[in-house]
């Protein structure tokens, strides 16, 4: 059985920009270093935390991303490579059933062994072996190997984002409210830009990745969609605007909510976004820098699809579809408050540098179901499990967040989560019919 698979789709995802061994090797090393840099402020005890089944311990992220390169590259293309440990194939497999039964996700916190120190040794072995692979792989094998390396780099960048979102949740349940990093930059004070409407006439548009550089398989094929006239808000919804919804009784008025959302909100006693706390009569929120007073002009963050949809209904608007979002976003410069800016937290819209906030700050909920595009075919073999099998019961989010790497996001990028999920950096942009 071919567990890995190869395809023309994978080969098309090797952009000429990084198709040379030297440049791809440099990208690999940079991504791997960043994963370890993100953990420099953690203590050994921090690496093992898992406060709910949806998040993973920090050390598991470091191990799993190494497992990916070991499984899909070193075992397949480096002769005589020996796994670091025979049980790691089981312990650090996330969901690839064609590779073998994964260790249960909800029980990852039980893995006190291997130690974090041993996982760093595991990463070092994988990196050394990858260096050998870069120098030894044949020209015939190189296109497929390069495609998998590039996929592995983007996969690790996804886990870097999860590393930060998971640490934030894991720290939030601690009554001490510890800071991941107390030295994080604070956003400049000041008002957000005025909300206006970006008008888009109806007609036929093309969406999906157009080739030429890397994309995940769920971003294609590129295809046409028919749109009615619509408008998108020129920026994200702020904390102050969402606070109006709260103070107007938004969490107590069923008419704004989808039935399933109303049920979940009641069961989980939602009264505000995740990480908001009212202390001595004032709203504060937990951040990666610890507790801070609520900044009214920052984009509201850590809301579920249900909350985003309820707010939109309360405001007399709706959430955008993913094709509406992409149509307008692809004309925007790819800039914004991404991880590289150093805030690791949403900041107010800036008139000069980031007026529309299409990229960065928060992932934007759309009302589009996460489903395959017309003509979509997953890659053969185990790598086909990367995206395709999750295309049910989830909603699409667009645009990246304040913990997304700038060289990882693009207008066609499709993120996806369940409608009740709140621990991701997720927020709201309104849409309206015209």
Steps between C-alpha positions, in 0.01 A plus 500: 500500500624849421459682829643828381383551146635734238311724265526774246317720752790463742750581227303809396528620859879537472545865407801591290598749768597222742558212259878509539640281776688787662200727533266226617761380749526853639122521533492164677764608752329834562161340569649238730692763699187709543310211659766473767531877540129523585561281804792692647286672765344173621603299803537121477162458673329725244586265213269226625178697559172400331204677657235355265487232230509750213841637594831316508807522724777719362743210492253293297500769228881488491497123471216467252654741250818292513292183458361651179844539342613162631192318372444663162860573400775324693339156511406526135809655341805464728643147478589338831329771707410365847218649700594676822260276694271224367199624704520858374316400183203430726543772764536795264271404214216754500229347281660307211316169513686364198824532696360331810261556790588832669541543876173653633501877467329565832768301686811681376552661842557149642826472308735620772758294316671560268635807674522833323878458498465171313263659249763763426747216436241348268472826310880519473517151349229580247673826404834324453338233286317763294835666431620168361184468294546842344847403381430142395159496331515438126384743236227255402366494857550870567164639374301269727740542792495880463120502494484304824765712670310816411177345624680401820623857551150642463367222722750601769395863467142393564620331817695810601169683498335221697796504740410860593122460505531187713746657744263793541212270590716281725624804694153657522364230731774571755372741771843666494433607139864460400637684198649304214716808439482808720708701251251495212443828319193703591292645216514874450210681672239667287172455319431241237414606147141588417298204376386546143372261234700361208254451217531210255269465198355163413638280230723200437824480696780246516621380838753245614875484470631599158827304511856626489583456865406273790142422595325228694286266294177639650566838333425365153400440234448861400142539386228749420227618736196716432456782749221746567596857587626530857715709730757412764587708804827687452645369827442247776242541778657650813469414868292815555257404227466148634457636851188682375359160403575364847350799679190486278436148631636317199584189700148495649297548182437179310374676187856586395633146528498184294327227698816295547694811599238597757521150648882504517510852645256395774680174578837675526362812669648741246461864597794651310783390271754252629763657728281800596462550877317773690721600793389775741242615248740529205560260215844345473625226271769238515773530238831331428649782710265429793194696610439841341217756509265463205605729217171614339652566155668161456321239286282271706667161523436142615136485396334192357316491170179493702592826675621662178177406324285620792681834505451541125127430530470741793673766290261439209777359281650158427836325477671486160531189288854386437481587130384854585792538739755365252373715214579818692804376691695397191517866397655597834871516580599204713589691814360529847547415863643151457736312730801680356374834636573376853171586671352146512172680565247687283555875461271782382470564128767745389407751229850512352628146539202265526163670446298199384654223718440233236818324611605443860348597835227231504379216283169616356199272521308452177162336463641251248511134585840338467435289192701395194517734204354366173740246355701458821693176534717425804853382443544122497644318798522620858571861406151509355377495860647847563183695416241305306361282774412802716265654245182460705330681792751787511501864389763686299707784647716734294788747530740374765554644847752673722674164553515400130835525323506760222653257249231240571177687421339595166158609372399146399591342837208307655507440873222300662362442848182374662237769562530486880881537505627811677864443597624593154571871430166543320296814442236675291467691175147593396344467155180642354290441191464770238 
